[in-house]
Amino acid sequence: MSGIPQKTISRIETGVSVPNFKTVISLVEALKKEVVFNLI
């Protein structure tokens, strides 16, 4: 998962530490898209 920018990682950590499930879900969706894009 080296293709994930540090900003995204820190955003995910923030989203996990803050009980904001909408933020977590949107980050997970964005992460999925990023991973799929990197695999192409």
N, C-alpha and C positions, 0 to 999 in steps of 0.2 A: 504493500500500500504506500510505496514511496512517492507515487504520483499525486497524492493528496497534499495540497498546500497547507502550510503551517497555520494560516488564518482559519481554514476550514476546521482543522483539528482543535484549535483553541475555541472556536465557536461551538463545536460539539461538546467540549468539556464544560463550557459555560452553560450550554443548554441542559446538560445532564445535572450540573450542580444546582441550577435554578429549576424548580418544579413547574416548568412551563412546557406542557406536553405538545402544544401546537408547534412550538419552536423546535422541539426535538424531532417531531414527525417531519416537519418541513426540511430540517437538516438531513434527516435520513433519506428523504426523497431526493434531495440535491446530491447527496453522497452516492446514491444508486446511479443516478444519471452520470455523475463524474466517472464512476468505476466503469460503467458500460462504455462511455466515450473513450476511456483509456484502453479498453480491450479491443476496440475496433482498429 
